[in-house]
Amino acid sequence: MDNGYALFDILYQDGARTSNRKVPTVDIDQYDRENSVRAFIEAQDRKIAEMSGNPRGPIKSITPSDV
């Protein structure tokens, strides 16, 4: 069982940027990598927005972090 993480940098359509967002490798579909990462990050953003009251805008791009 793989319990590692992959890190991604997220650019939002409003120009906001977040770096090193952790996505569990078990949640990344090897055949549809971008959409599975996007779905995980969007779900994470919704949870954060519910707690903080500050929703994120739509994602413009997702790139692997250079760490």
C-alpha positions in Angstrom: 0.0 0.0 0.0 1.4 3.4 -1.1 0.9 6.1 1.5 3.1 8.8 -0.1 2.2 12.2 -1.4 2.8 14.2 -4.6 3.2 18.0 -4.4 1.6 20.4 -6.8 1.6 24.1 -7.4 -1.8 25.6 -8.2 -2.6 28.7 -10.1 -6.1 30.1 -9.9 -7.9 32.1 -12.6 -7.8 35.2 -10.4 -4.0 35.1 -10.3 -3.7 33.6 -6.7 -1.1 30.8 -6.4 -0.5 28.1 -3.8 2.5 25.9 -3.7 3.3 22.4 -2.5 -0.2 21.2 -2.2 -0.2 17.6 -1.0 -2.2 15.0 -2.8 -2.0 11.4 -1.6 -0.6 9.2 -4.4 -3.4 6.7 -3.8 -5.9 9.4 -4.9 -4.1 10.0 -8.2 -5.5 8.1 -11.2 -2.6 7.1 -13.3 -4.8 7.2 -16.5 -6.4 10.6 -15.7 -3.8 12.3 -13.5 -4.7 15.9 -14.1 -8.5 15.5 -13.5 -7.9 13.3 -10.4 -5.5 15.9 -8.9 -7.9 18.7 -9.8 -10.8 16.9 -8.1 -8.8 16.3 -4.9 -7.6 19.9 -4.7 -11.1 21.3 -5.5 -12.6 19.2 -2.7 -9.8 20.4 -0.3 -10.5 24.0 -1.3 -14.2 23.5 -0.6 -13.5 22.2 2.9 -11.2 25.1 3.6 -13.8 27.6 2.2 -16.5 26.1 4.5 -14.3 26.6 7.6 -12.9 30.0 6.7 -15.7 31.6 4.7 -13.3 32.5 1.9 -14.0 30.5 -1.3 -11.2 30.0 -3.9 -11.8 30.8 -7.5 -11.6 28.3 -10.3 -8.2 26.5 -11.0 -6.4 27.7 -14.0 -3.4 25.3 -14.0 -1.8 22.5 -11.9 1.9 21.8 -12.2 4.1 19.4 -10.2 6.1 21.2 -7.5 9.9 21.5 -8.0 11.1 20.5 -4.6 
